[in-house]
């Protein structure tokens, strides 16, 4: 299992609320309680997006551009940065600047809202509710706002997603979620490939030997790996492998493995009723005491205390 697939799977980035907005200028919408990850795409026309209270300038979105917003702060999308505030979405409800609740945009289809008249901007918005410590690693890939320019690899998928969101047919949620997952993965790939500061492990995936080592660690995190065994498996000497891994990933192989195990352990303790001993075994520790020491070193609390506070 490659690192990005593992992160997406374990963060449970698989179910999202997808909506299409068709709105003619001037328009402005502020989302007050954003989820951990929002994916937006401009299908037609143009828009701007601004992170409130961030001190950064609004960013223009052209047709085909994809915006990834992380964090739970407010952000505003509008036809133009200068358009006055019109409506705030909070708790799934729409409010006017006066505080009065409003019905908001007309419902044009089961998942499509707006006026649909000529000259309108069409946008897709999907809100992902991510989960656990693994999601923090996934979100660490991105800045608060990442914009991926339109390109041939995303264009076809966005067209399919736009066509599907306007329908109401059996199995549609499954289709939408899979198409959206594809958009998300393509956007993450494009961002990491073009970013001046991608995560070290992402750059390391371009190295065949170290990329394979990362795949092995994520496929079998509980296995009692040694540096020598990893080196032999990928065909390098122990010293050459350790040096190359540390240079590319930014930390030694077993330090990386321990950090990943502690991330998995935190989510297992939060989300399951497994005993500390069972979690220890599932994350590669035969001795619960050794596991507890490693966990406290990583998280600052014993597994039992951490579980109690996390729930």
C-alpha positions in Angstrom: 0.0 0.0 0.0 1.5 3.4 -1.0 1.6 6.2 1.6 -1.0 8.4 0.1 -3.5 5.6 -0.3 -2.9 4.5 3.2 -3.5 8.0 4.5 -6.7 8.5 2.6 -8.0 5.1 3.6 -7.3 5.4 7.3 -8.4 9.0 7.5 -11.8 7.8 6.2 -11.9 10.4 3.4 -14.5 8.4 1.7 -17.9 10.1 2.3 -18.6 13.7 1.4 -21.6 15.9 1.0 -21.5 17.1 -2.6 -23.4 20.2 -3.8 -23.5 22.2 -7.0 -24.1 26.0 -7.0 -25.1 27.9 -10.1 -25.2 31.6 -9.3 -25.3 34.8 -11.4 -23.2 37.8 -10.3 -23.1 39.5 -7.9 -23.0 36.7 -5.3 -21.1 35.9 -2.1 -21.3 33.0 0.4 -19.4 32.7 3.7 -19.1 29.2 5.2 -18.8 29.7 9.0 -18.2 26.2 10.2 -16.1 24.5 7.5 -15.2 20.8 7.8 -11.6 19.6 8.1 -11.3 19.4 4.3 -13.4 21.1 1.6 -12.9 20.4 -2.2 -14.3 23.0 -4.6 -14.1 23.2 -8.3 -15.1 26.0 -10.7 -16.9 24.3 -13.6 -17.9 27.4 -15.5 -17.3 31.1 -15.1 -15.0 32.3 -12.4 -15.0 33.0 -8.7 -12.8 34.2 -5.9 -12.1 32.5 -2.5 -10.8 34.2 0.6 -9.9 32.7 4.0 -11.3 35.0 6.6 -9.0 36.3 9.4 -6.0 34.8 7.6 -4.5 38.1 6.4 -4.0 36.6 2.9 -5.4 38.1 -0.3 -8.4 36.5 -2.1 -7.5 34.0 -4.8 -9.1 33.9 -8.2 -10.5 30.6 -9.5 -10.9 30.2 -13.2 -13.0 27.5 -15.0 -11.6 24.0 -14.2 -9.5 25.2 -11.1 -9.8 23.1 -7.9 -9.4 24.6 -4.5 -8.6 22.5 -1.4 -9.4 24.2 1.9 -8.2 22.8 5.2 -9.0 23.7 8.7 -12.3 24.7 10.3 -12.1 28.5 9.9 -14.4 30.7 7.9 -14.0 31.2 4.2 -15.9 33.1 1.5 -16.5 32.3 -2.1 -17.9 35.1 -4.4 -18.0 36.2 -8.0 -15.6 39.0 -7.1 -13.5 39.9 -4.0 -15.3 43.3 -3.8 -18.8 41.8 -3.7 -20.5 42.7 -0.4 -21.3 39.9 2.0 -24.7 38.3 1.2 -25.2 35.1 3.1 -23.5 33.0 5.8 -23.9 29.2 6.0 -23.7 28.0 9.6 -24.8 24.6 10.9 -26.3 23.8 7.5 -28.6 26.9 7.5 -28.3 30.2 5.7 -28.3 33.6 7.3 -28.5 37.1 6.0 -26.0 39.8 7.3 -28.8 40.9 9.6 -28.8 37.5 11.3 -32.2 36.5 9.9 -32.4 33.0 8.5 -33.2 32.6 4.9 -34.2 29.9 2.5 -31.2 30.8 0.4 -30.8 29.7 -3.2 -33.6 28.0 -5.1 -33.3 24.2 -5.4 -32.7 23.5 -9.1 -32.2 19.8 -8.7 -31.6 17.3 -5.8 -28.0 18.6 -5.2 -28.0 21.8 -7.3 -28.9 25.3 -6.1 -28.9 28.8 -7.6 -30.7 30.7 -10.4 -29.3 28.8 -13.4 -29.6 31.9 -15.7 -27.1 32.8 -18.4 -23.8 34.3 -17.2 -23.8 32.3 -14.0 -20.8 30.7 -12.4 -21.1 27.0 -11.7 -19.2 25.5 -8.7 -19.0 22.1 -7.0 -18.4 22.0 -3.3 -17.7 18.8 -1.3 -17.3 18.7 2.5 -15.1 15.9 3.9 -15.4 15.0 7.5 -12.0 13.4 8.2 -11.1 11.4 11.3 -8.4 10.9 13.8 -4.7 11.4 14.0 -4.1 9.9 10.6 -6.2 12.8 9.1 -3.7 15.2 10.6 -1.0 13.6 8.6 -3.1 13.9 5.5 -4.0 17.5 6.1 -0.3 18.3 6.7 0.2 17.8 3.0 -1.6 21.0 2.3 -1.6 24.7 3.3 -4.9 26.3 4.5 -5.7 27.0 0.8 -4.3 25.1 -2.1 -5.4 25.9 -5.7 -4.8 23.4 -8.4 -5.0 25.0 -11.9 -7.2 23.4 -14.5 -5.6 20.6 -16.5 -6.4 17.7 -18.8 -6.1 15.1 -16.0 -8.8 16.7 -13.9 -11.1 18.0 -16.7 -12.7 14.7 -17.6 -13.4 13.7 -14.0 -14.9 17.1 -13.2 -17.2 16.8 -16.3 -18.3 13.4 -15.1 -18.9 14.7 -11.6 -20.9 17.6 -12.8 -23.1 15.4 -15.0 -23.7 13.0 -12.1 -24.5 15.6 -9.5 -27.4 16.9 -11.5 -29.1 13.5 -11.6 -31.1 11.6 -9.0 -30.7 7.9 -9.7 -30.1 4.7 -7.7 -26.6 4.3 -6.5 -25.8 7.9 -7.1 -24.1 8.6 -3.7 -21.7 5.8 -4.4 -20.8 7.2 -7.8 -20.4 10.7 -6.5 -18.1 9.7 -3.7 -15.9 7.6 -6.0 -15.7 10.4 -8.6 -14.9 12.9 -5.8 -12.3 10.7 -4.4 -10.6 10.6 -7.8 -10.7 14.5 -8.0 -9.2 14.7 -4.5 -6.4 12.3 -5.3 -5.6 14.0 -8.6 -5.6 17.4 -6.9 -3.3 16.1 -4.1 -0.9 14.7 -6.6 -0.9 17.9 -8.7 -0.3 20.0 -5.6 2.5 17.9 -4.2 4.2 17.7 -7.6 4.1 21.5 -8.1 4.6 22.6 -4.5 8.0 24.0 -3.6 7.7 22.4 -0.1 6.0 19.0 -0.5 6.3 16.6 2.4 9.7 14.9 2.5 8.1 11.4 2.2 6.2 12.5 -0.9 9.5 13.5 -2.6 11.0 10.2 -1.5 8.3 8.2 -3.4 10.2 9.2 -6.6 13.1 7.1 -5.5 12.4 3.5 -6.4 14.2 1.9 -3.5 12.9 4.3 -0.8 9.5 4.4 -2.3 9.4 0.6 -2.0 10.6 0.7 1.6 7.8 3.2 2.5 5.3 0.9 0.8 6.5 -2.1 2.8 6.2 -0.1 6.1 2.7 0.9 5.3 1.6 -2.5 4.1 2.9 -4.3 7.2 3.3 -1.7 10.0 3.1 -4.4 12.7 5.9 -6.5 11.3 9.1 -6.5 13.3 11.1 -4.7 10.7 14.8 -4.2 11.0 16.9 -1.8 8.9 18.9 -4.8 7.7 15.8 -6.6 6.5 14.4 -3.6 4.7 17.7 -3.0 3.0 18.0 -6.6 1.9 14.4 -6.6 0.6 15.0 -3.6 -1.6 18.5 -4.6 -2.7 20.7 -2.1 -0.9 23.4 -2.4 1.7 22.3 -1.6 5.2 24.4 1.6 5.4 23.4 2.9 1.9 19.7 2.3 2.6 19.8 3.9 6.0 21.6 7.0 4.7 19.4 7.4 1.6 16.1 6.9 3.6 17.2 9.5 6.2 18.2 12.0 3.6 15.0 11.7 1.5 12.4 11.2 4.2 14.0 13.4 6.9 14.3 10.7 9.6 15.7 7.2 9.9 13.6 4.2 8.8 12.7 2.9 12.3 12.0 6.4 13.6 9.5 6.9 10.7 8.0 3.5 11.4 7.6 4.2 15.1 5.9 7.6 14.4 3.4 5.9 12.0 2.7 3.1 14.5 1.9 5.7 17.3 -0.4 7.5 14.9 -2.3 4.2 14.2 -2.3 3.4 17.9 -3.9 6.7 18.8 -6.8 6.1 16.4 -7.2 2.5 17.6 -7.4 3.7 21.2 -9.9 6.4 20.4 -12.2 4.4 18.0 -12.2 0.8 19.3 -12.6 -1.1 22.6 -9.4 -3.1 22.1 -7.3 -3.5 25.1 -4.0 -1.7 25.3 -2.2 -5.0 24.9 -4.3 -5.7 21.7 -3.4 -2.3 20.3 0.2 -2.9 21.1 0.2 -6.2 19.2 -1.6 -4.6 16.3 1.0 -1.9 16.0 4.1 -4.2 16.3 4.7 -4.5 20.0 4.7 -7.8 21.8 5.4 -6.1 25.1 2.5 -3.7 26.3 5.0 -2.0 28.6 7.4 -1.1 25.8 4.4 0.1 23.8 3.2 2.3 26.6 6.6 3.9 27.0 6.8 4.6 23.2 3.2 5.9 23.2 3.8 8.3 26.1 7.0 9.5 24.5 5.1 10.3 21.3 1.8 11.7 22.8 2.8 12.9 26.2 0.2 10.6 27.9 -0.1 7.0 28.7 -2.4 5.0 26.4 -5.1 4.7 29.0 -5.1 8.4 29.9 -5.0 9.4 26.2 -8.0 7.1 25.4 -10.0 8.6 28.3 -9.3 12.2 27.2 -9.8 11.6 23.5 -13.3 10.3 23.8 
